Each structure stands twice: as structure tokens, then as C-alpha cells.
């Protein structure tokens, strides 16, 4: 007989994200939600540029507003505007 695997039990998303099990690009984060930066991707120059703006692994970032994928975020007590492409390199 063919067997079917049971459907996986849904994890508590917020707890899972805090443990680091899940990552998503910053461009997908909800407005007003504080997120921990888990990884910065891209070429070395891109990573250095984002680090100079305050985006470092382990840091906190909050999306203030979003228009067409472009974001205004709060990082290190400063508001920074970044484009969608840059936001896709920041994993939270």
C-alpha cells in the first residue's frame, strides 16, 4: 500500500523567526515590525555599503514605510531609505 506522510505541525512563526529557523528578505517584512538582521548578502561592495549605513548581522531594523518595494527603515536610531534591490540583500 502507498503511505502518506502526515501533514507537518505548523510552527509558531514568531518563535521560529526568533530562533533563526526562518529567513526572509527585508523587502518582505511587515511595516512597524522589529526584525533582527540575520545575514547580509551580495557582493563585497554591496555588503560594505549596507554595513556603512548601519545594517549589520544581529542588529535591529524596523520598516517604517514601503512604496513600490522601496523602503524607509529605522536602523541604529536613524531613518534610511533603500531600494528594493538592496532590501533583498538584507535577510531578517
PDB file with one MODEL, atoms N, CA, C and O in Angstrom:
MODEL        1
ATOM      1  N   UNK A   1       0.835  -1.177   0.000  1.00  0.00           N
ATOM      2  CA  UNK A   1       0.000   0.000   0.000  1.00  0.00           C
ATOM      3  C   UNK A   1       0.882   1.244   0.000  1.00  0.00           C
ATOM      4  O   UNK A   1       1.996   1.255   0.524  1.00  0.00           O
ATOM      5  N   UNK A   2       0.345   2.265  -0.598  1.00  0.00           N
ATOM      6  CA  UNK A   2       1.018   3.560  -0.604  1.00  0.00           C
ATOM      7  C   UNK A   2       0.708   4.266   0.704  1.00  0.00           C
ATOM      8  O   UNK A   2      -0.443   4.309   1.141  1.00  0.00           O
ATOM      9  N   UNK A   3       1.716   4.806   1.310  1.00  0.00           N
ATOM     10  CA  UNK A   3       1.519   5.536   2.563  1.00  0.00           C
ATOM     11  C   UNK A   3       1.642   7.033   2.327  1.00  0.00           C
ATOM     12  O   UNK A   3       2.365   7.477   1.435  1.00  0.00           O
ATOM     13  N   UNK A   4       0.963   7.764   3.098  1.00  0.00           N
ATOM     14  CA  UNK A   4       1.022   9.220   3.027  1.00  0.00           C
ATOM     15  C   UNK A   4       1.581   9.762   4.326  1.00  0.00           C
ATOM     16  O   UNK A   4       1.184   9.339   5.411  1.00  0.00           O
ATOM     17  N   UNK A   5       2.493  10.687   4.209  1.00  0.00           N
ATOM     18  CA  UNK A   5       3.057  11.306   5.401  1.00  0.00           C
ATOM     19  C   UNK A   5       2.032  12.258   6.002  1.00  0.00           C
ATOM     20  O   UNK A   5       1.275  12.919   5.291  1.00  0.00           O
ATOM     21  N   UNK A   6       2.028  12.309   7.298  1.00  0.00           N
ATOM     22  CA  UNK A   6       1.121  13.232   7.976  1.00  0.00           C
ATOM     23  C   UNK A   6       1.558  14.669   7.689  1.00  0.00           C
ATOM     24  O   UNK A   6       2.744  14.945   7.510  1.00  0.00           O
ATOM     25  N   UNK A   7       0.611  15.550   7.648  1.00  0.00           N
ATOM     26  CA  UNK A   7       0.918  16.968   7.431  1.00  0.00           C
ATOM     27  C   UNK A   7       1.762  17.476   8.595  1.00  0.00           C
ATOM     28  O   UNK A   7       1.474  17.163   9.749  1.00  0.00           O
ATOM     29  N   UNK A   8       2.805  18.260   8.303  1.00  0.00           N
ATOM     30  CA  UNK A   8       3.651  18.751   9.400  1.00  0.00           C
ATOM     31  C   UNK A   8       2.874  19.700  10.314  1.00  0.00           C
ATOM     32  O   UNK A   8       1.974  20.420   9.882  1.00  0.00           O
ATOM     33  N   UNK A   9       3.246  19.674  11.561  1.00  0.00           N
ATOM     34  CA  UNK A   9       2.609  20.569  12.523  1.00  0.00           C
ATOM     35  C   UNK A   9       3.149  21.969  12.294  1.00  0.00           C
ATOM     36  O   UNK A   9       4.359  22.161  12.176  1.00  0.00           O
ATOM     37  N   UNK A  10       2.262  22.940  12.230  1.00  0.00           N
ATOM     38  CA  UNK A  10       2.650  24.328  11.975  1.00  0.00           C
ATOM     39  C   UNK A  10       3.393  24.887  13.180  1.00  0.00           C
ATOM     40  O   UNK A  10       2.914  24.809  14.311  1.00  0.00           O
ATOM     41  N   UNK A  11       4.562  25.450  12.925  1.00  0.00           N
ATOM     42  CA  UNK A  11       5.349  26.059  13.999  1.00  0.00           C
ATOM     43  C   UNK A  11       4.771  27.414  14.368  1.00  0.00           C
ATOM     44  O   UNK A  11       4.087  28.050  13.565  1.00  0.00           O
ATOM     45  N   UNK A  12       5.046  27.841  15.568  1.00  0.00           N
ATOM     46  CA  UNK A  12       4.726  29.209  15.958  1.00  0.00           C
ATOM     47  C   UNK A  12       5.710  30.112  15.210  1.00  0.00           C
ATOM     48  O   UNK A  12       6.910  30.083  15.484  1.00  0.00           O
ATOM     49  N   UNK A  13       5.208  30.908  14.274  1.00  0.00           N
ATOM     50  CA  UNK A  13       6.067  31.672  13.377  1.00  0.00           C
ATOM     51  C   UNK A  13       6.966  32.632  14.130  1.00  0.00           C
ATOM     52  O   UNK A  13       8.159  32.695  13.836  1.00  0.00           O
ATOM     53  N   UNK A  14       6.447  33.376  15.081  1.00  0.00           N
ATOM     54  CA  UNK A  14       7.270  34.356  15.784  1.00  0.00           C
ATOM     55  C   UNK A  14       8.395  33.678  16.552  1.00  0.00           C
ATOM     56  O   UNK A  14       9.518  34.183  16.553  1.00  0.00           O
ATOM     57  N   UNK A  15       8.134  32.564  17.196  1.00  0.00           N
ATOM     58  CA  UNK A  15       9.173  31.853  17.935  1.00  0.00           C
ATOM     59  C   UNK A  15      10.195  31.287  16.967  1.00  0.00           C
ATOM     60  O   UNK A  15      11.395  31.336  17.238  1.00  0.00           O
ATOM     61  N   UNK A  16       9.743  30.753  15.851  1.00  0.00           N
ATOM     62  CA  UNK A  16      10.628  30.196  14.842  1.00  0.00           C
ATOM     63  C   UNK A  16      11.558  31.266  14.292  1.00  0.00           C
ATOM     64  O   UNK A  16      12.751  31.016  14.120  1.00  0.00           O
ATOM     65  N   UNK A  17      11.025  32.466  14.009  1.00  0.00           N
ATOM     66  CA  UNK A  17      11.846  33.543  13.448  1.00  0.00           C
ATOM     67  C   UNK A  17      12.879  34.022  14.467  1.00  0.00           C
ATOM     68  O   UNK A  17      13.987  34.396  14.083  1.00  0.00           O
ATOM     69  N   UNK A  18      12.539  34.019  15.756  1.00  0.00           N
ATOM     70  CA  UNK A  18      13.486  34.441  16.774  1.00  0.00           C
ATOM     71  C   UNK A  18      14.625  33.436  16.911  1.00  0.00           C
ATOM     72  O   UNK A  18      15.758  33.831  17.188  1.00  0.00           O
ATOM     73  N   UNK A  19      14.351  32.154  16.725  1.00  0.00           N
ATOM     74  CA  UNK A  19      15.380  31.138  16.836  1.00  0.00           C
ATOM     75  C   UNK A  19      16.283  31.106  15.601  1.00  0.00           C
ATOM     76  O   UNK A  19      17.350  30.493  15.640  1.00  0.00           O
ATOM     77  N   UNK A  20      15.882  31.744  14.524  1.00  0.00           N
ATOM     78  CA  UNK A  20      16.717  31.756  13.332  1.00  0.00           C
ATOM     79  C   UNK A  20      16.388  30.658  12.341  1.00  0.00           C
ATOM     80  O   UNK A  20      17.134  30.455  11.383  1.00  0.00           O
ATOM     81  N   UNK A  21      15.285  29.943  12.545  1.00  0.00           N
ATOM     82  CA  UNK A  21      14.903  28.876  11.637  1.00  0.00           C
ATOM     83  C   UNK A  21      14.452  29.420  10.285  1.00  0.00           C
ATOM     84  O   UNK A  21      14.615  28.757   9.260  1.00  0.00           O
ATOM     85  N   UNK A  22      13.896  30.604  10.281  1.00  0.00           N
ATOM     86  CA  UNK A  22      13.329  31.217   9.087  1.00  0.00           C
ATOM     87  C   UNK A  22      14.114  32.463   8.735  1.00  0.00           C
ATOM     88  O   UNK A  22      14.564  33.196   9.616  1.00  0.00           O
ATOM     89  N   UNK A  23      14.278  32.702   7.439  1.00  0.00           N
ATOM     90  CA  UNK A  23      14.844  33.972   6.999  1.00  0.00           C
ATOM     91  C   UNK A  23      14.028  34.433   5.808  1.00  0.00           C
ATOM     92  O   UNK A  23      13.519  33.628   5.028  1.00  0.00           O
ATOM     93  N   UNK A  24      13.914  35.747   5.685  1.00  0.00           N
ATOM     94  CA  UNK A  24      13.247  36.328   4.534  1.00  0.00           C
ATOM     95  C   UNK A  24      13.938  37.652   4.230  1.00  0.00           C
ATOM     96  O   UNK A  24      14.559  38.242   5.114  1.00  0.00           O
ATOM     97  N   UNK A  25      13.835  38.124   2.989  1.00  0.00           N
ATOM     98  CA  UNK A  25      14.420  39.426   2.698  1.00  0.00           C
ATOM     99  C   UNK A  25      13.664  40.539   3.409  1.00  0.00           C
ATOM    100  O   UNK A  25      12.462  40.433   3.652  1.00  0.00           O
ATOM    101  N   UNK A  26      14.374  41.591   3.734  1.00  0.00           N
ATOM    102  CA  UNK A  26      13.765  42.735   4.414  1.00  0.00           C
ATOM    103  C   UNK A  26      12.610  43.301   3.606  1.00  0.00           C
ATOM    104  O   UNK A  26      11.673  43.857   4.180  1.00  0.00           O
ATOM    105  N   UNK A  27      12.657  43.172   2.301  1.00  0.00           N
ATOM    106  CA  UNK A  27      11.592  43.696   1.440  1.00  0.00           C
ATOM    107  C   UNK A  27      10.247  43.035   1.718  1.00  0.00           C
ATOM    108  O   UNK A  27       9.209  43.562   1.318  1.00  0.00           O
ATOM    109  N   UNK A  28      10.249  41.880   2.405  1.00  0.00           N
ATOM    110  CA  UNK A  28       9.008  41.173   2.713  1.00  0.00           C
ATOM    111  C   UNK A  28       8.534  41.412   4.152  1.00  0.00           C
ATOM    112  O   UNK A  28       7.481  40.909   4.543  1.00  0.00           O
ATOM    113  N   UNK A  29       9.293  42.165   4.932  1.00  0.00           N
ATOM    114  CA  UNK A  29       8.933  42.407   6.333  1.00  0.00           C
ATOM    115  C   UNK A  29       7.721  43.331   6.423  1.00  0.00           C
ATOM    116  O   UNK A  29       7.500  44.177   5.557  1.00  0.00           O
ATOM    117  N   UNK A  30       6.948  43.152   7.479  1.00  0.00           N
ATOM    118  CA  UNK A  30       5.763  43.976   7.698  1.00  0.00           C
ATOM    119  C   UNK A  30       6.155  45.340   8.251  1.00  0.00           C
ATOM    120  O   UNK A  30       7.113  45.462   9.015  1.00  0.00           O
ATOM    121  N   UNK A  31       5.411  46.351   7.861  1.00  0.00           N
ATOM    122  CA  UNK A  31       5.623  47.703   8.370  1.00  0.00           C
ATOM    123  C   UNK A  31       5.373  47.734   9.879  1.00  0.00           C
ATOM    124  O   UNK A  31       4.375  47.201  10.363  1.00  0.00           O
ATOM    125  N   UNK A  32       6.294  48.367  10.616  1.00  0.00           N
ATOM    126  CA  UNK A  32       6.148  48.504  12.061  1.00  0.00           C
ATOM    127  C   UNK A  32       6.691  47.346  12.861  1.00  0.00           C
ATOM    128  O   UNK A  32       6.744  47.434  14.088  1.00  0.00           O
ATOM    129  N   UNK A  33       7.095  46.270  12.227  1.00  0.00           N
ATOM    130  CA  UNK A  33       7.582  45.085  12.926  1.00  0.00           C
ATOM    131  C   UNK A  33       9.103  45.138  13.058  1.00  0.00           C
ATOM    132  O   UNK A  33       9.808  45.275  12.058  1.00  0.00           O
ATOM    133  N   UNK A  34       9.609  45.030  14.282  1.00  0.00           N
ATOM    134  CA  UNK A  34      11.053  44.999  14.516  1.00  0.00           C
ATOM    135  C   UNK A  34      11.597  43.639  14.096  1.00  0.00           C
ATOM    136  O   UNK A  34      11.001  42.606  14.400  1.00  0.00           O
ATOM    137  N   UNK A  35      12.723  43.641  13.399  1.00  0.00           N
ATOM    138  CA  UNK A  35      13.342  42.405  12.920  1.00  0.00           C
ATOM    139  C   UNK A  35      14.825  42.404  13.251  1.00  0.00           C
ATOM    140  O   UNK A  35      15.459  43.458  13.309  1.00  0.00           O
ATOM    141  N   UNK A  36      15.369  41.224  13.467  1.00  0.00           N
ATOM    142  CA  UNK A  36      16.800  41.061  13.682  1.00  0.00           C
ATOM    143  C   UNK A  36      17.437  40.742  12.335  1.00  0.00           C
ATOM    144  O   UNK A  36      16.975  39.851  11.621  1.00  0.00           O
ATOM    145  N   UNK A  37      18.490  41.463  11.989  1.00  0.00           N
ATOM    146  CA  UNK A  37      19.222  41.196  10.748  1.00  0.00           C
ATOM    147  C   UNK A  37      20.039  39.933  10.953  1.00  0.00           C
ATOM    148  O   UNK A  37      20.857  39.856  11.870  1.00  0.00           O
ATOM    149  N   UNK A  38      19.816  38.948  10.099  1.00  0.00           N
ATOM    150  CA  UNK A  38      20.487  37.660  10.246  1.00  0.00           C
ATOM    151  C   UNK A  38      21.635  37.481   9.272  1.00  0.00           C
ATOM    152  O   UNK A  38      22.598  36.773   9.564  1.00  0.00           O
ATOM    153  N   UNK A  39      21.536  38.126   8.109  1.00  0.00           N
ATOM    154  CA  UNK A  39      22.575  37.925   7.103  1.00  0.00           C
ATOM    155  C   UNK A  39      22.503  39.058   6.091  1.00  0.00           C
ATOM    156  O   UNK A  39      21.419  39.529   5.751  1.00  0.00           O
ATOM    157  N   UNK A  40      23.659  39.490   5.616  1.00  0.00           N
ATOM    158  CA  UNK A  40      23.736  40.471   4.536  1.00  0.00           C
ATOM    159  C   UNK A  40      24.366  39.766   3.353  1.00  0.00           C
ATOM    160  O   UNK A  40      25.479  39.249   3.451  1.00  0.00           O
ATOM    161  N   UNK A  41      23.656  39.743   2.233  1.00  0.00           N
ATOM    162  CA  UNK A  41      24.153  39.061   1.048  1.00  0.00           C
ATOM    163  C   UNK A  41      24.663  40.035   0.007  1.00  0.00           C
ATOM    164  O   UNK A  41      24.707  41.243   0.241  1.00  0.00           O
ATOM    165  N   UNK A  42      25.044  39.510  -1.131  1.00  0.00           N
ATOM    166  CA  UNK A  42      25.513  40.339  -2.234  1.00  0.00           C
ATOM    167  C   UNK A  42      27.026  40.358  -2.328  1.00  0.00           C
ATOM    168  O   UNK A  42      27.728  39.676  -1.581  1.00  0.00           O
ATOM    169  N   UNK A  43      27.512  41.164  -3.272  1.00  0.00           N
ATOM    170  CA  UNK A  43      28.954  41.313  -3.463  1.00  0.00           C
ATOM    171  C   UNK A  43      29.551  42.041  -2.272  1.00  0.00           C
ATOM    172  O   UNK A  43      28.834  42.666  -1.491  1.00  0.00           O
ATOM    173  N   UNK A  44      30.866  41.956  -2.136  1.00  0.00           N
ATOM    174  CA  UNK A  44      31.563  42.601  -1.015  1.00  0.00           C
ATOM    175  C   UNK A  44      31.259  44.096  -0.941  1.00  0.00           C
ATOM    176  O   UNK A  44      31.039  44.630   0.146  1.00  0.00           O
ATOM    177  N   UNK A  45      31.245  44.773  -2.089  1.00  0.00           N
ATOM    178  CA  UNK A  45      30.979  46.217  -2.080  1.00  0.00           C
ATOM    179  C   UNK A  45      29.558  46.526  -1.616  1.00  0.00           C
ATOM    180  O   UNK A  45      29.326  47.538  -0.955  1.00  0.00           O
ATOM    181  N   UNK A  46      28.612  45.658  -1.960  1.00  0.00           N
ATOM    182  CA  UNK A  46      27.228  45.833  -1.508  1.00  0.00           C
ATOM    183  C   UNK A  46      27.132  45.635  -0.002  1.00  0.00           C
ATOM    184  O   UNK A  46      26.491  46.421   0.694  1.00  0.00           O
ATOM    185  N   UNK A  47      27.771  44.583   0.497  1.00  0.00           N
ATOM    186  CA  UNK A  47      27.758  44.325   1.942  1.00  0.00           C
ATOM    187  C   UNK A  47      28.410  45.473   2.718  1.00  0.00           C
ATOM    188  O   UNK A  47      27.922  45.873   3.775  1.00  0.00           O
ATOM    189  N   UNK A  48      29.521  45.999   2.181  1.00  0.00           N
ATOM    190  CA  UNK A  48      30.213  47.108   2.841  1.00  0.00           C
ATOM    191  C   UNK A  48      29.348  48.366   2.848  1.00  0.00           C
ATOM    192  O   UNK A  48      29.296  49.080   3.850  1.00  0.00           O
ATOM    193  N   UNK A  49      28.670  48.639   1.733  1.00  0.00           N
ATOM    194  CA  UNK A  49      27.777  49.792   1.633  1.00  0.00           C
ATOM    195  C   UNK A  49      26.671  49.707   2.679  1.00  0.00           C
ATOM    196  O   UNK A  49      26.394  50.680   3.380  1.00  0.00           O
ATOM    197  N   UNK A  50      26.040  48.534   2.781  1.00  0.00           N
ATOM    198  CA  UNK A  50      24.960  48.351   3.750  1.00  0.00           C
ATOM    199  C   UNK A  50      25.475  48.435   5.186  1.00  0.00           C
ATOM    200  O   UNK A  50      24.794  48.973   6.059  1.00  0.00           O
ATOM    201  N   UNK A  51      26.675  47.905   5.436  1.00  0.00           N
ATOM    202  CA  UNK A  51      27.260  47.995   6.773  1.00  0.00           C
ATOM    203  C   UNK A  51      27.517  49.457   7.145  1.00  0.00           C
ATOM    204  O   UNK A  51      27.294  49.850   8.290  1.00  0.00           O
ATOM    205  N   UNK A  52      27.978  50.253   6.200  1.00  0.00           N
ATOM    206  CA  UNK A  52      28.219  51.672   6.458  1.00  0.00           C
ATOM    207  C   UNK A  52      26.929  52.423   6.794  1.00  0.00           C
ATOM    208  O   UNK A  52      26.958  53.430   7.501  1.00  0.00           O
ATOM    209  N   UNK A  53      25.800  51.928   6.287  1.00  0.00           N
ATOM    210  CA  UNK A  53      24.502  52.530   6.602  1.00  0.00           C
ATOM    211  C   UNK A  53      23.966  52.053   7.953  1.00  0.00           C
ATOM    212  O   UNK A  53      23.006  52.619   8.475  1.00  0.00           O
ATOM    213  N   UNK A  54      24.594  50.998   8.526  1.00  0.00           N
ATOM    214  CA  UNK A  54      24.160  50.501   9.831  1.00  0.00           C
ATOM    215  C   UNK A  54      23.541  49.122   9.807  1.00  0.00           C
ATOM    216  O   UNK A  54      23.108  48.624  10.847  1.00  0.00           O
ATOM    217  N   UNK A  55      23.490  48.489   8.642  1.00  0.00           N
ATOM    218  CA  UNK A  55      22.906  47.148   8.534  1.00  0.00           C
ATOM    219  C   UNK A  55      23.983  46.105   8.824  1.00  0.00           C
ATOM    220  O   UNK A  55      24.809  45.799   7.964  1.00  0.00           O
ATOM    221  N   UNK A  56      23.969  45.562  10.039  1.00  0.00           N
ATOM    222  CA  UNK A  56      24.937  44.549  10.443  1.00  0.00           C
ATOM    223  C   UNK A  56      24.195  43.350  11.032  1.00  0.00           C
ATOM    224  O   UNK A  56      23.117  43.503  11.607  1.00  0.00           O
ATOM    225  N   UNK A  57      24.770  42.167  10.886  1.00  0.00           N
ATOM    226  CA  UNK A  57      24.165  40.965  11.450  1.00  0.00           C
ATOM    227  C   UNK A  57      23.990  41.126  12.945  1.00  0.00           C
ATOM    228  O   UNK A  57      24.902  41.561  13.648  1.00  0.00           O
ATOM    229  N   UNK A  58      22.808  40.771  13.427  1.00  0.00           N
ATOM    230  CA  UNK A  58      22.483  40.891  14.843  1.00  0.00           C
ATOM    231  C   UNK A  58      21.833  42.219  15.198  1.00  0.00           C
ATOM    232  O   UNK A  58      21.303  42.375  16.298  1.00  0.00           O
ATOM    233  N   UNK A  59      21.869  43.184  14.272  1.00  0.00           N
ATOM    234  CA  UNK A  59      21.254  44.487  14.515  1.00  0.00           C
ATOM    235  C   UNK A  59      19.746  44.440  14.314  1.00  0.00           C
ATOM    236  O   UNK A  59      19.208  43.512  13.710  1.00  0.00           O
ATOM    237  N   UNK A  60      19.090  45.449  14.826  1.00  0.00           N
ATOM    238  CA  UNK A  60      17.640  45.549  14.682  1.00  0.00           C
ATOM    239  C   UNK A  60      17.299  46.504  13.550  1.00  0.00           C
ATOM    240  O   UNK A  60      17.980  47.508  13.342  1.00  0.00           O
ATOM    241  N   UNK A  61      16.235  46.181  12.821  1.00  0.00           N
ATOM    242  CA  UNK A  61      15.740  47.042  11.745  1.00  0.00           C
ATOM    243  C   UNK A  61      14.219  46.983  11.754  1.00  0.00           C
ATOM    244  O   UNK A  61      13.623  45.919  11.923  1.00  0.00           O
ATOM    245  N   UNK A  62      13.604  48.143  11.568  1.00  0.00           N
ATOM    246  CA  UNK A  62      12.147  48.244  11.527  1.00  0.00           C
ATOM    247  C   UNK A  62      11.742  48.981  10.261  1.00  0.00           C
ATOM    248  O   UNK A  62      12.258  50.062   9.979  1.00  0.00           O
ATOM    249  N   UNK A  63      10.821  48.403   9.498  1.00  0.00           N
ATOM    250  CA  UNK A  63      10.305  49.064   8.298  1.00  0.00           C
ATOM    251  C   UNK A  63       9.322  50.139   8.737  1.00  0.00           C
ATOM    252  O   UNK A  63       8.346  49.853   9.431  1.00  0.00           O
ATOM    253  N   UNK A  64       9.583  51.376   8.330  1.00  0.00           N
ATOM    254  CA  UNK A  64       8.711  52.495   8.664  1.00  0.00           C
ATOM    255  C   UNK A  64       7.631  52.650   7.592  1.00  0.00           C
ATOM    256  O   UNK A  64       6.453  52.820   7.909  1.00  0.00           O
ATOM    257  N   UNK A  65       8.040  52.592   6.317  1.00  0.00           N
ATOM    258  CA  UNK A  65       7.067  52.662   5.229  1.00  0.00           C
ATOM    259  C   UNK A  65       7.628  51.994   3.989  1.00  0.00           C
ATOM    260  O   UNK A  65       8.837  51.793   3.868  1.00  0.00           O
ATOM    261  N   UNK A  66       6.723  51.649   3.058  1.00  0.00           N
ATOM    262  CA  UNK A  66       7.081  50.942   1.824  1.00  0.00           C
ATOM    263  C   UNK A  66       6.256  51.500   0.677  1.00  0.00           C
ATOM    264  O   UNK A  66       5.037  51.635   0.783  1.00  0.00           O
ATOM    265  N   UNK A  67       6.933  51.822  -0.423  1.00  0.00           N
ATOM    266  CA  UNK A  67       6.254  52.266  -1.638  1.00  0.00           C
ATOM    267  C   UNK A  67       6.921  51.564  -2.808  1.00  0.00           C
ATOM    268  O   UNK A  67       8.108  51.766  -3.062  1.00  0.00           O
ATOM    269  N   UNK A  68       6.170  50.746  -3.513  1.00  0.00           N
ATOM    270  CA  UNK A  68       6.668  50.001  -4.682  1.00  0.00           C
ATOM    271  C   UNK A  68       7.913  49.185  -4.372  1.00  0.00           C
ATOM    272  O   UNK A  68       8.788  49.041  -5.226  1.00  0.00           O
ATOM    273  N   UNK A  69       8.002  48.652  -3.166  1.00  0.00           N
ATOM    274  CA  UNK A  69       9.145  47.827  -2.787  1.00  0.00           C
ATOM    275  C   UNK A  69      10.292  48.613  -2.196  1.00  0.00           C
ATOM    276  O   UNK A  69      11.170  48.030  -1.559  1.00  0.00           O
ATOM    277  N   UNK A  70      10.312  49.923  -2.389  1.00  0.00           N
ATOM    278  CA  UNK A  70      11.338  50.770  -1.791  1.00  0.00           C
ATOM    279  C   UNK A  70      10.947  51.055  -0.347  1.00  0.00           C
ATOM    280  O   UNK A  70       9.774  51.275  -0.047  1.00  0.00           O
ATOM    281  N   UNK A  71      11.936  51.050   0.546  1.00  0.00           N
ATOM    282  CA  UNK A  71      11.647  51.107   1.971  1.00  0.00           C
ATOM    283  C   UNK A  71      12.277  52.301   2.658  1.00  0.00           C
ATOM    284  O   UNK A  71      13.344  52.773   2.265  1.00  0.00           O
ATOM    285  N   UNK A  72      11.606  52.779   3.682  1.00  0.00           N
ATOM    286  CA  UNK A  72      12.212  53.660   4.669  1.00  0.00           C
ATOM    287  C   UNK A  72      12.247  52.836   5.947  1.00  0.00           C
ATOM    288  O   UNK A  72      11.217  52.362   6.427  1.00  0.00           O
ATOM    289  N   UNK A  73      13.453  52.672   6.489  1.00  0.00           N
ATOM    290  CA  UNK A  73      13.632  51.812   7.653  1.00  0.00           C
ATOM    291  C   UNK A  73      14.310  52.574   8.778  1.00  0.00           C
ATOM    292  O   UNK A  73      14.991  53.576   8.556  1.00  0.00           O
ATOM    293  N   UNK A  74      14.107  52.076   9.986  1.00  0.00           N
ATOM    294  CA  UNK A  74      14.797  52.597  11.151  1.00  0.00           C
ATOM    295  C   UNK A  74      15.887  51.597  11.508  1.00  0.00           C
ATOM    296  O   UNK A  74      15.596  50.451  11.849  1.00  0.00           O
ATOM    297  N   UNK A  75      17.142  52.030  11.430  1.00  0.00           N
ATOM    298  CA  UNK A  75      18.268  51.177  11.774  1.00  0.00           C
ATOM    299  C   UNK A  75      19.263  52.028  12.558  1.00  0.00           C
ATOM    300  O   UNK A  75      19.632  53.118  12.120  1.00  0.00           O
ATOM    301  N   UNK A  76      19.697  51.532  13.714  1.00  0.00           N
ATOM    302  CA  UNK A  76      20.607  52.262  14.590  1.00  0.00           C
ATOM    303  C   UNK A  76      20.116  53.676  14.887  1.00  0.00           C
ATOM    304  O   UNK A  76      20.884  54.633  14.787  1.00  0.00           O
ATOM    305  N   UNK A  77      18.877  53.809  15.240  1.00  0.00           N
ATOM    306  CA  UNK A  77      18.262  55.096  15.598  1.00  0.00           C
ATOM    307  C   UNK A  77      18.316  56.138  14.485  1.00  0.00           C
ATOM    308  O   UNK A  77      18.274  57.338  14.756  1.00  0.00           O
ATOM    309  N   UNK A  78      18.408  55.687  13.237  1.00  0.00           N
ATOM    310  CA  UNK A  78      18.384  56.579  12.073  1.00  0.00           C
ATOM    311  C   UNK A  78      17.392  56.041  11.056  1.00  0.00           C
ATOM    312  O   UNK A  78      17.170  54.834  10.959  1.00  0.00           O
ATOM    313  N   UNK A  79      16.805  56.952  10.307  1.00  0.00           N
ATOM    314  CA  UNK A  79      15.920  56.534   9.216  1.00  0.00           C
ATOM    315  C   UNK A  79      16.723  56.537   7.926  1.00  0.00           C
ATOM    316  O   UNK A  79      17.421  57.500   7.607  1.00  0.00           O
ATOM    317  N   UNK A  80      16.609  55.435   7.191  1.00  0.00           N
ATOM    318  CA  UNK A  80      17.366  55.248   5.958  1.00  0.00           C
ATOM    319  C   UNK A  80      16.405  54.799   4.868  1.00  0.00           C
ATOM    320  O   UNK A  80      15.541  53.955   5.105  1.00  0.00           O
ATOM    321  N   UNK A  81      16.553  55.358   3.681  1.00  0.00           N
ATOM    322  CA  UNK A  81      15.770  54.919   2.526  1.00  0.00           C
ATOM    323  C   UNK A  81      16.635  53.983   1.690  1.00  0.00           C
ATOM    324  O   UNK A  81      17.773  54.311   1.351  1.00  0.00           O
ATOM    325  N   UNK A  82      16.085  52.812   1.359  1.00  0.00           N
ATOM    326  CA  UNK A  82      16.813  51.871   0.498  1.00  0.00           C
ATOM    327  C   UNK A  82      15.869  51.332  -0.563  1.00  0.00           C
ATOM    328  O   UNK A  82      14.661  51.222  -0.353  1.00  0.00           O
ATOM    329  N   UNK A  83      16.447  51.002  -1.699  1.00  0.00           N
ATOM    330  CA  UNK A  83      15.676  50.450  -2.803  1.00  0.00           C
ATOM    331  C   UNK A  83      15.364  48.982  -2.585  1.00  0.00           C
ATOM    332  O   UNK A  83      15.931  48.334  -1.705  1.00  0.00           O
ATOM    333  N   UNK A  84      14.461  48.470  -3.393  1.00  0.00           N
ATOM    334  CA  UNK A  84      14.019  47.079  -3.289  1.00  0.00           C
ATOM    335  C   UNK A  84      15.183  46.111  -3.477  1.00  0.00           C
ATOM    336  O   UNK A  84      15.278  45.112  -2.764  1.00  0.00           O
ATOM    337  N   UNK A  85      16.072  46.399  -4.434  1.00  0.00           N
ATOM    338  CA  UNK A  85      17.209  45.504  -4.682  1.00  0.00           C
ATOM    339  C   UNK A  85      18.099  45.392  -3.456  1.00  0.00           C
ATOM    340  O   UNK A  85      18.514  44.295  -3.081  1.00  0.00           O
ATOM    341  N   UNK A  86      18.392  46.522  -2.835  1.00  0.00           N
ATOM    342  CA  UNK A  86      19.221  46.498  -1.613  1.00  0.00           C
ATOM    343  C   UNK A  86      18.495  45.781  -0.498  1.00  0.00           C
ATOM    344  O   UNK A  86      19.108  45.014   0.244  1.00  0.00           O
ATOM    345  N   UNK A  87      17.198  46.016  -0.365  1.00  0.00           N
ATOM    346  CA  UNK A  87      16.420  45.367   0.693  1.00  0.00           C
ATOM    347  C   UNK A  87      16.403  43.847   0.522  1.00  0.00           C
ATOM    348  O   UNK A  87      16.289  43.111   1.502  1.00  0.00           O
ATOM    349  N   UNK A  88      16.516  43.383  -0.714  1.00  0.00           N
ATOM    350  CA  UNK A  88      16.540  41.938  -0.965  1.00  0.00           C
ATOM    351  C   UNK A  88      17.836  41.281  -0.523  1.00  0.00           C
ATOM    352  O   UNK A  88      17.881  40.059  -0.380  1.00  0.00           O
ATOM    353  N   UNK A  89      18.898  42.061  -0.303  1.00  0.00           N
ATOM    354  CA  UNK A  89      20.173  41.527   0.179  1.00  0.00           C
ATOM    355  C   UNK A  89      20.210  41.398   1.700  1.00  0.00           C
ATOM    356  O   UNK A  89      21.096  40.743   2.250  1.00  0.00           O
ATOM    357  N   UNK A  90      19.249  42.022   2.375  1.00  0.00           N
ATOM    358  CA  UNK A  90      19.221  42.013   3.841  1.00  0.00           C
ATOM    359  C   UNK A  90      18.225  40.950   4.295  1.00  0.00           C
ATOM    360  O   UNK A  90      17.022  41.069   4.064  1.00  0.00           O
ATOM    361  N   UNK A  91      18.743  39.920   4.939  1.00  0.00           N
ATOM    362  CA  UNK A  91      17.897  38.827   5.396  1.00  0.00           C
ATOM    363  C   UNK A  91      17.589  39.000   6.876  1.00  0.00           C
ATOM    364  O   UNK A  91      18.482  39.200   7.700  1.00  0.00           O
ATOM    365  N   UNK A  92      16.284  38.915   7.192  1.00  0.00           N
ATOM    366  CA  UNK A  92      15.831  39.058   8.576  1.00  0.00           C
ATOM    367  C   UNK A  92      15.117  37.799   9.013  1.00  0.00           C
ATOM    368  O   UNK A  92      14.656  37.715  10.152  1.00  0.00           O
TER     369      UNK A  92
ENDMDL
END
